[in-house]
């Protein structure tokens, strides 16, 4: 009898382990898919709130977003301005059981820049930065460890391994710049997206051209920018890889400024390796731009 009971309990435990429901963790933007998959691996299901191909700056919530949200146990949000559409869906769902992780809660934030930016607005593009990416990955690992303590050790180890990749990227870039003088480098950007990565390399943004993301400047705003570039000695202009910037050619023609393109990281497929690949590309672009500027100024 005791033997049969032991076998029954063993079978019940085994069945429970087979049919135990995996957590479903939602994400709102492409970079967060990379972060979460790097931390949790296959221990949970990672579900994007919106299919790839949308523009987060002008996206309006759809009925399908609410259906997806209702499949989620947890959702990880940017929460500081880049995924406001998701916050509307979360509010509409009115779910007291949904756990919301704010990935940027421990990130030192920069103020937003731009011709139409109000006071007190922060730059939400923390995913276009090395140290900010590392901080968010650690925050996700810490919060997921509280929710799923059985896998806490794995999550923390995965976060450390992922963070190490970005530290190495930055270290190698700094080594490549160690023998050149980049003091006084001035840059303009088409969009308020690159402040975090530029700050890490000691580069100050002198001008942001677009009044808002994806909104082309008016003729008077464009002329004002051209005059500012001419008068202030701005060296290079960074613009977005996956967005049409028709006015950029005009700026290049009128000022002779050197153009470089950065990835915004919120376009294309949801992939584990997306942030790692595109961050490296951005760092390589920045190193190239800094070397060019140093040569122009006689510092290399």
N, C-alpha and C positions, 0 to 999 in steps of 0.2 A: 504493500500500500504506500509506504513512504517513498519507495523507489519510483512508483508510478507518478506520485505527486511531484517528485523532483524533476522527472522527465517532462511533465506537463508544464511546470514553471519555466523550465529551460526553453521549451518550444514557444511559450507565450512571449518570453523575453526576446527570443530570436525573431519572432514575427513582428514584434513591436519595433525592433531595430530595422527591419526591412521596410516597414510601412510608415516609419516615422516621417512626418512631413518636414521637408526642408523649408527653412525660412526663405521668403522672397523679399529681396531688397531692391527697392526702386532707385533709379537715378534720373536726373533731369537734363544733363548735358554730357556730351561725348567724353570730356576729360574724366568725369566722375565714374564712368564705366571702367576706364583704365585703372583708376585708383582702387575701386572696389574689387574688381577681379584680381588685381595684384595682391590684395590683402586676404580675401576670402577663398580664392581658388574655386574649387568645385563644391565647397561646403554649403553654399547657399545658391539659390537662383537669383541672378541679377537681371532685372527687368527695366528697360528704358520706359519712361513715361510716354514719350513721343517717338514715332518712327524717325529714322535718320532722314536728312534732307530738309529739315525745317530751319527757319531763321529765328533764333530765340529773341531777337530784338523786336520783331513785329508779330510773333506767333500769338494767336488767340486760342484759348482752350476749346477743346472739342469733346463731344460726348464720349468718344472712345478713351480719352484720357482718364475720365472718371471711372470707366470700367476697368482700366488697367490699375489704377490706384487701389481699387477695391480688392485686387489680388495681392497687394503688398502688405507685408508685416512691418516693414521699415522703409523709409524713403530718405535719401541723402540729398541735401539741397545745397546750392551755392548760397542762397539766402540773403544776398546783399545787393541784388539789383539785376543780376543776369538771367535769373529764372523766375521772375515775378509771375509768369503765367502758371507755373507749378504751384506757387503759394495760393493762387486763386482756386485751383483745383482742390488743393488740400482743404482749404476753408469750406468749399462747397460740399465736400464729402462729409464733413462734420463727424469724423471718426475719432472717438476718444481712445481707441485701442491702437491707433497708428503711431508708431514711434518716428519722430522726425529728428534726424541728425543734421545739425548745421555745421558743415565742414569748415567754415571760416571762423568759427567762434573763438579760436585762439590765435588767429593770424593778425599781425600788425597791418592795418589797412592804410592805404594812401588816399589822399583826397582825389576826387575826379577832376579832370581838366577838360576844357572845351568851351566854345563860344556860348553855348546855351545851358551850361551846367549851373545848377543852383548851389547855394551855400550849404555846407554840411553833407554833401553827397560824396560817397566813397567810390573808389575805383573797384568794380566788381571782378576784374580780370585777373584774379589771383592765380588762375591756372596757367597764365603765361608768365611764370616765374619759377625759379628753381627752389629757393628756400620756402616759398609759400606752398609749393607742391608737396614738399617733404612734410611741412607742418600739417597739412590737411590729411595726408596719408596716415600720420601718427594719430590724429584725432579720430579718423574713421576706425583705425585698429582698436583704439581705446574704447570707443563707444560700442563697437561690435563685440568686444570682449565682455562688456557688461551684459549685453543682450544674450550672448551665446558663450557662457564661461567654459563650456566643455572644449571649445576650440580657441580659447584665449591665447594659449601659448603659441599656437600655429599662426594666428593673426599677427601677433606682435613680431614674430620671427620674419614673416613675410613682409611686413611693413619695413623692418630694418633692412632687409635685403633689397627691397625696391628703392628705398631712400638712398642706399649706398650707390646705386647706379647714377643718380642725379648728382650726388656729391662728386663722383669721379668725373662726370661731364664738366662740372664747374671748375674742378681742380685743373683738368687738362687745358681748359680754355684760359684760365689764369696763367698757366705756365706758358702758353703760346703768346700771351700779351706781356710777359714779364720784362722783356727787353725794349719795349717801346713806350714812348711818352704820349699818353692820351689825355693829358690835362687840357682842359678848356674845350673839349669836344662838345659841340652843340648840335642837337638834332631836333627835327620836327617829325610829327607823326600825323597820319591821316585820321587816326582814331585813338581814343583814350584807352588803349589796350595793352601797351607795352611798358608801362611805368615800372612794374615790379622787376622784370628781367633787366631793364636798363639800369635801375637803381643798384642792383647787385654788382654791376660792373662800373659803377661810378659815373654813369652817363645821365645828364640832366635833360629833360624834355623842355625845349624852349617854346614850342608852339604845337597846338593841336588844331588841325585844319577843319575837320568835319564838325558842323554844329551838333550833330548827333550821329550815332552809328548808321552808316548806309545813306545818310542824307548829304547830298552834295552841297557845298557852300554856294551862296548866291554870288553874283558877279562882283558885288562890292566886298563881300567877305573874302573872296578869292584874291582880289586885288590887294586887299589889306595884308593877306598872308604873304603874297609875293613881295610886297614892300618890306615886310618884317624880315623875311629871309634875306633879302638883299642888304638891309641895314644892320642886322644883328650878327652876320657872319655864320649863319647856320650851315653846317657841313654836309649833313645827309638827311634824307627824308625816308622814313620807314612807312610802308603801306601794306595793306592786307593782301595776303596771297590769293584768297578765294573770293574776293569781292571786286566788282568792277569799279575802277577809280579813274574815270575818263578825264577828270580835271588834272590828274597828276602829270600827264604828258605836257599840259600847258605850263605847269609850275616848272617842270624840268627845262622846257624851252626858254622860259622867261628868266630863270635864275641860274641855270647851269648846275643845279644841285644834283648830287649823286643819289640814285634811288636804290633802296634795298627792300626786299619783301619778307615779312614775318608771317608765320602761320598763326591763326587765331585759335586753332584747336577745337572749334565748335562746328566744323564742317566734315562731311563724309561719314563713313561707317563707324559703328561702335566696335572698337577693337581693343584688346588688352594692350597691345604694343603701341597704340596711337600716340600717347603722350611721350613715351620714351623716344620714338622716332622723330616726332615733330619738335620736341624740345631740343634734341641734338641739332636738328636743322636750323632752328632759331639761334642757337648758340654759335653755330658755325657762321651764320650770316652776320651776327653781331661782331664776332672776331674779325671777319673780313672787313666790315665797315670801319671798325676801330683801327685796323692796320692801314686802311686806305687814308683815313683822316690823319693819322700820325705821319704818313709819307707826305701828304699835302702840306702839313705844317712843319716838316723837317724834323720830326721827332723819332724817326726810325732809320 
